[in-house]
Amino acid sequence: MKYMIALLLAASPVLASAAPNNDKAAVQAAIAQYYNRPLEAHNCQLTEPPKDSETTSDNIMYCMKPVADHAVTRNGTPTRYVLYTGFAYDMKRKVKQDAHASSGLAELFVLEKTDGKWAIKQHGSDEIGAWGDVPENKDWRFVQMGEQNWGYTVESGYTGQGETTTGRNFLFTDNSNRIRRSFIVNGKDNGAYYGNCDELKGRAKRNCEDRYTSIDAKIAFDKSRPSASGVWALSATVKGEDGKKRYKNQKYVIPYDGKTHVAPKSYPLNINH
């Protein structure tokens, strides 16, 4: 990539914090009621793919472990956001499913404390990553998504036929009391396929330059606009080149439609671009 991909997102330093130890056992006990299929060989808990999964094999489960746990006060109620992630596991072959196109899984649990007890109020998941696994634990960030909504974000990428595409994944709550997910492409580069166009001549060079793409986008929350279902819009600042087109800090608004963030058709990094 010619430009550094950056994310200008931050969790509230007052309302969001790492979860205190005295509640962790109670939170884990509540979540343990959901996970009831341990895989001792990998010290994890197995869960099935989401209903809308792109996994084609009936033999695939996900081997899940806790990654992050944060406490907030949400609408006046003590609330915990707990993230689990895991890799794809082939139950028939008893091995990790590490095919290039296979993804890992992220699951978000949102728990509330009432009458001194923690209970799961929301739960959702998203298939993220490649080679059957999710991005590393250290890459996940806890972020505030709106006035009273939070979630986790991470960057993932995929390389195929000389083109690398990266994107920002969000797994979060909104005011509908459902877990939502968004994915915004923030980088595309096919230089590994076309190589250095300057080494070519004539028509070959022109064809190379017309097809060469190297674009990056900085993604940030746009708090200047009204939120939708309690979730802020995103903005993207794009740099790079796509054939004959050049982008120098062009800005695009990516609104939230009540279910996910939707980039405008003019956004040069749309997946179908």
PyMOL commands that set and color helices and strands:
alter all, ss='L'
color gray80, all
select helices_A, chain A and resi 21-32+40-42+137-139+191-194+197-199+202-211
alter helices_A, ss='H'
color red, helices_A
select strands_A, chain A and resi 7-8+17-18+38-39+44-47+60-74+77-90+95-96+104-114+117-128+141-146+149-160+163-173+179-189+213-222+233-242+245-254
alter strands_A, ss='S'
color yellow, strands_A
deselect
rebuild
show_as cartoon
